[in-house]
Amino acid sequence: MLSVKGIDVFYGDIQVLWDVSFEVKDKEIVVLVGSNGAGKSTTLRTISALLTPKKGAVEFNGTRIDHIPADKIIELGLVHVPEARRLFPEMTVKENLIVGSLNGEAKRKRYETMEYVYSLFPRLREREKQTAGTLSGGEQQMLAIGRGLLLPPKLMMLDEPSLGLAPLLVQDIFNMLKKINEAGITVLLVEQNVRQTLGMCSWAYVLENGRIVLECPGYDLLANEQEKECFWGRGDR
C-alpha cells in the first residue's frame, strides 16, 4: 500500500535521513521505533509531502507521491496526525472535526463519519460545543485522531499519539487504534511507548541516526532484549 524507496532527506544543508526504505501492506499496523532524533517524525513528514526527498521515491497504492502537493495526497486517502495534535484551540470540537472534512468525498460523508468518530470517542460528543483548547490532553488526542478520520483515510499515520498522557488514557488510545485498524484502515505509527506498540503491530522498523537498521515482526523485536537495549536502551521499555 505504501512504499518508501531509498529516500535521503535534508533540512537545509543537514542530512537527516539516509537511504530509508520500508513498506506498509494493506490493513497492517506498522511501527517506526527509535530514540529521539532518529528521524521518525521526519519520515512521516516526507511521506505526507511536508518535506521533499533529495533522493528516492514514495509510492502510495502504486502512485508516486513525493512530488505532488500535500492536499492531493490527502485526497488519495493518506492522512497524517502530527505530534502535538495541531488543533485549532479557539474552535469547538465540532468545528475542528468539520475542518477535517472540507474536500469532496469527506464533505459528502461528513456527518456519517462524525457519528463513527463519536461512537469511538463518546467524550467528544459530550464536549462537541467546547473549545479544543479547554480539553484535557487525552481528549485533545482523541480529537486529533477524530479529525484525521473525517478525511477519510485509507492509511493513517500517527506521530506519538500517547505522548504526555496518563497510563489509563494511553491504553484507551491504543484500544481505539486497534478498532480503527479492525475497521479496515491501515496504520503507520511512530511511538515511544515501545512495549505497547510492538505488542499490537504486524511489522516494526528500527531507525537509528536516520537509517533503518533493523526490520522484523513486532513480536520478535519485543522478545529480543539485547536488540531492545542496543537501539533504545532500558529507559524506553
C-alpha positions in Angstrom: 0.0 0.0 0.0 2.8 2.4 0.9 6.4 2.0 -0.4 9.3 4.2 0.7 12.2 3.6 -1.5 15.7 4.8 -0.6 14.9 8.4 0.5 17.5 10.9 1.5 16.1 13.9 3.3 17.8 17.2 4.4 16.9 20.2 6.5 18.8 22.9 4.6 22.3 21.5 4.3 21.9 19.0 7.1 21.1 15.4 6.1 18.7 13.7 8.5 17.7 10.5 6.6 19.9 8.2 4.6 18.5 5.6 2.1 15.4 4.9 4.2 13.3 2.1 2.7 10.2 0.3 4.0 6.8 -1.0 3.1 3.3 -0.9 4.7 0.8 -3.5 3.4 -2.9 -3.1 3.3 -4.7 -3.3 6.7 -1.5 -3.7 8.6 -0.3 -1.8 11.7 3.4 -1.0 11.1 5.5 0.9 13.6 8.7 3.0 13.3 10.7 2.9 16.6 13.9 4.5 17.7 15.3 7.1 20.0 14.5 10.8 19.9 16.2 12.4 16.9 16.4 9.1 15.0 14.3 10.6 12.1 10.9 9.1 12.8 8.9 12.3 12.5 10.9 13.4 9.5 10.0 10.2 7.8 6.3 10.9 8.3 6.6 14.5 7.2 8.3 13.3 4.0 5.6 10.8 3.2 2.9 13.5 3.6 4.9 15.9 1.4 5.8 18.4 4.0 9.4 17.7 3.1 10.8 16.6 -0.3 13.4 13.9 -0.5 16.6 14.7 -2.4 16.8 11.1 -3.5 14.4 8.2 -3.6 10.7 7.9 -4.0 7.4 7.4 -2.1 4.5 5.5 -3.6 1.0 5.1 -2.3 -1.2 2.5 -3.9 1.0 2.5 -7.0 1.1 6.3 -7.4 4.3 8.2 -6.8 3.5 11.0 -4.3 6.8 12.5 -3.3 6.5 15.4 -5.8 2.8 16.2 -5.5 1.1 18.7 -3.1 0.1 17.6 0.4 -3.6 18.3 -0.2 -3.6 16.0 -3.2 -2.0 13.3 -1.0 -4.8 13.7 1.5 -7.4 13.2 -1.3 -5.8 9.9 -2.1 -6.6 8.8 1.5 -3.2 9.2 3.1 -3.7 11.1 6.4 -1.1 12.4 8.9 -2.0 13.0 12.5 1.1 15.0 13.7 2.8 15.1 17.0 1.4 17.7 19.5 -2.1 17.4 17.9 -2.1 20.7 16.0 -5.7 21.6 16.8 -7.4 24.9 16.5 -7.7 25.8 20.2 -10.3 28.6 19.8 -12.6 26.4 17.7 -15.1 23.9 19.2 -14.7 20.2 19.0 -17.3 20.0 16.2 -15.7 22.8 14.3 -12.3 21.1 14.5 -13.9 17.9 13.1 -15.5 19.8 10.3 -12.1 21.3 9.3 -11.1 17.7 8.7 -13.8 17.2 6.1 -13.6 20.0 3.5 -12.7 18.1 0.4 -15.3 16.4 -1.9 -15.7 12.9 -0.6 -15.1 13.8 3.0 -17.6 16.6 2.9 -20.3 14.3 1.4 -19.8 11.7 4.2 -19.1 14.3 7.0 -22.0 13.6 9.3 -21.9 9.8 8.8 -18.2 9.8 9.6 -18.7 12.2 12.5 -21.1 9.7 14.1 -18.5 7.0 13.7 -15.9 9.2 15.5 -18.4 9.9 18.3 -19.0 6.2 18.6 -15.3 5.7 19.1 -14.8 8.7 21.4 -18.1 9.3 23.3 -16.3 12.1 25.2 -16.1 14.2 22.0 -19.8 14.0 21.6 -20.3 15.2 25.2 -17.9 18.1 24.5 -18.7 19.0 20.9 -19.5 22.6 21.8 -16.4 23.0 24.0 -13.4 24.8 22.6 -10.4 22.4 21.8 -8.0 24.5 24.0 -10.0 23.7 27.1 -9.9 19.9 26.6 -7.6 17.6 28.6 -4.6 16.2 26.9 -6.3 12.8 26.3 -9.4 14.5 24.9 -7.3 16.6 22.5 -5.6 13.5 21.2 -8.9 11.9 20.6 -10.0 15.0 18.7 -6.8 14.9 16.6 -7.4 11.3 15.7 -11.1 12.0 15.1 -10.3 14.9 12.8 -8.0 12.6 10.8 -10.8 10.1 10.4 -13.1 12.7 8.9 -10.9 13.0 5.8 -11.4 9.8 5.5 -8.2 7.8 5.5 -7.2 4.6 3.8 -3.9 4.8 5.6 -3.5 6.8 8.8 0.0 7.9 10.0 0.2 8.9 13.7 3.1 10.6 15.4 3.5 9.9 19.1 -0.3 9.6 20.0 0.4 8.6 23.6 2.9 11.5 24.3 2.2 13.1 27.6 -0.9 11.1 28.5 -1.7 9.3 31.7 -1.3 5.4 31.6 -5.1 4.8 31.5 -5.6 7.2 28.7 -2.7 5.7 26.8 -4.5 2.3 27.0 -7.7 3.9 25.7 -5.8 5.5 22.7 -4.2 2.2 21.8 -7.5 0.3 22.0 -9.0 2.9 19.7 -6.2 2.4 17.2 -6.9 -1.3 17.2 -10.6 -0.6 16.5 -9.7 1.8 13.7 -7.4 -0.9 12.1 -10.1 -3.6 12.5 -12.4 -1.3 10.6 -10.1 -1.6 7.6 -7.8 1.4 8.0 -4.1 0.8 7.6 -1.9 2.3 10.4 1.7 3.6 10.3 2.7 4.5 13.8 5.6 6.4 15.3 5.6 5.9 19.1 8.0 5.9 22.1 5.8 3.5 24.0 7.7 0.6 22.7 6.2 -2.3 24.7 2.6 -1.3 23.9 3.3 -0.6 20.3 5.3 -3.7 19.4 2.6 -5.9 21.1 0.0 -4.7 18.6 1.8 -4.2 15.3 2.4 -6.5 12.3 5.9 -5.3 11.5 8.4 -3.0 13.0 11.3 -0.9 11.6 14.0 0.5 13.8 15.5 3.9 12.9 18.9 4.8 14.3 20.6 8.1 13.3 18.5 8.5 10.2 18.9 4.9 8.9 16.8 1.8 9.0 19.0 -0.7 11.0 16.5 -3.5 11.7 13.2 -4.8 10.5 11.1 -7.7 11.8 7.7 -8.7 13.2 6.8 -6.6 16.2 6.6 -9.6 18.5 10.1 -10.8 17.6 11.6 -7.3 18.4 9.7 -7.2 21.6 11.1 -10.6 22.7 14.7 -9.7 21.9 16.1 -8.0 25.0 19.6 -7.5 23.5 18.3 -5.6 20.4 16.0 -3.5 22.5 18.9 -2.3 24.7 21.0 -1.7 21.6 18.5 0.5 19.8 16.7 2.4 22.5 18.0 1.5 26.0 16.4 0.3 29.2 14.5 3.5 29.9 12.1 3.2 27.0 10.8 -0.4 27.5 
